[in-house]
Amino acid sequence: MSTKNFETIAIRTQTERSQHKEHSAPIYMTSSYKFDDAEEMRALFANEKDGNVYSRYSNPNTSELIEKMALLEGAESGWATATGMAAVFTTFAAFLKSGDHVVSSRSVFGSTHQLLSNIFPKWGITYSYADLDKPQDWEALIGPNTRMLFVETPSNPGIDVIDLEFLGNLAKKHGVLLVVDNCFATPYLQQPLKLGAHLSIHSATKYIDGQGRTLGGIILGSQELIAEIEGFARHSGPAMSPFNAWILSKSLETLAVRMDRHCDNALKVATYLEGHAKIKLVKYPFLPSHPQYEIAKKQMRQGGGIVTIVVNGGVEGARKFMDGLNMFSISANLADTRSIATHPATSTHSKLTEAQRLEVGIEQGSVRLSIGLEHIDDIIADIEQALA
Ligand SMILES: *Cc1c(COP(=O)(O)O)cnc(C)c1O
């Protein structure tokens, strides 16, 4: 385990440089690799020697990204995938078989919900949903065929939080895997593997890139579990491209300073909006009014960059507010340098019924704000004039 600090690891972990002595990492755009002789080829294929064989398995750029992410999150090993959803799918598919059952937090990313509710049932894999704000309900849902607990904390867009140490102990007691989608927090704010999780998943598309440029996914865990992931991924082929790995490894160099600013800005926005006459509710993990404030403080370094609000006046109030924003982008994405407003009820969560939306804290007036890196005075001024 590295004794260096987060920022230093993110900047100084790098693959060996070539004879050109380039300071910044080059991109290795190659599908395959050559061997010195037939014996080296045999040894690499027999896993008797480390090295690159084919870029569906490994590439210097993906290896650098994985090494950094593993060091930053305290993982032994990792695997990179083309998208965050490929990371989620690969994790489910590598560990679940027909007859298995998953207990998942109800408020999962839309496509994860689709995997659980529409795709895995075809293969005989079932699931139950539990709520982040009702940790006491989780244990009763674990049955003899339960193989995995899956959780997103903080949740999207409800910004609910659950105690990961509590879930880690529950997973241990029942001999099941705890898998955490750590996308909203990043390794800078929350390190699930240190709290008892077996695997941590990231959509690198979000804060790891943080600039709205590229898609990517990463799975982190023990050598033993990542070997199982590898066994599935080498043959099913969800590999990340070297170009995207290069971008994401570069992005990690600035993750800490970006997250500090995202979090500072988001806390200022949340504080400004709380108590505003036109706002019914503000959800942000590091506001003392948040129902799981103490848990958030215990397991997160800061509160993250997402603030979810409920605007008075239902869907009309939310739309009027969003259409009044001049600087914020209206987009379904999040975790960009640019501030973004989303109306979950009519976009990301429009496929749910009203009752299902209310169960995960989405009202008609809910607006998810992804607070960017513009100057805080300009961010608040835009919100202020839109509410006026
Ligand atoms: C975006 C997102 C994903 C999916 O990631 P993609 O890179 O878009 O495939 C998964 N989980 C969470 C929490 C996300 O926000």
PDBQT file of the ligand as one rigid body, heavy atoms in Angstrom, charges set to zero:
ROOT
HETATM    1  C1  LIG A 401     -24.015   7.405 -14.951  1.00  0.00    +0.000 C 
HETATM    2  C2  LIG A 401     -24.120   6.360 -13.915  1.00  0.00    +0.000 A 
HETATM    3  C3  LIG A 401     -23.964   5.007 -14.241  1.00  0.00    +0.000 A 
HETATM    4  C4  LIG A 401     -23.760   4.535 -15.662  1.00  0.00    +0.000 C 
HETATM    5  O1  LIG A 401     -22.576   5.003 -16.203  1.00  0.00    +0.000 OA
HETATM    6  P1  LIG A 401     -22.351   5.137 -17.802  1.00  0.00    +0.000 P 
HETATM    7  O2  LIG A 401     -20.912   5.524 -17.863  1.00  0.00    +0.000 OA
HETATM    8  O3  LIG A 401     -23.293   6.191 -18.269  1.00  0.00    +0.000 OA
HETATM    9  O4  LIG A 401     -22.630   3.817 -18.418  1.00  0.00    +0.000 OA
HETATM   10  C5  LIG A 401     -24.038   4.078 -13.221  1.00  0.00    +0.000 A 
HETATM   11  N1  LIG A 401     -24.264   4.458 -11.940  1.00  0.00    +0.000 NA
HETATM   12  C6  LIG A 401     -24.423   5.756 -11.588  1.00  0.00    +0.000 A 
HETATM   13  C7  LIG A 401     -24.675   6.102 -10.169  1.00  0.00    +0.000 C 
HETATM   14  C8  LIG A 401     -24.363   6.753 -12.559  1.00  0.00    +0.000 A 
HETATM   15  O5  LIG A 401     -24.542   8.035 -12.213  1.00  0.00    +0.000 OA
ENDROOT
TORSDOF 0
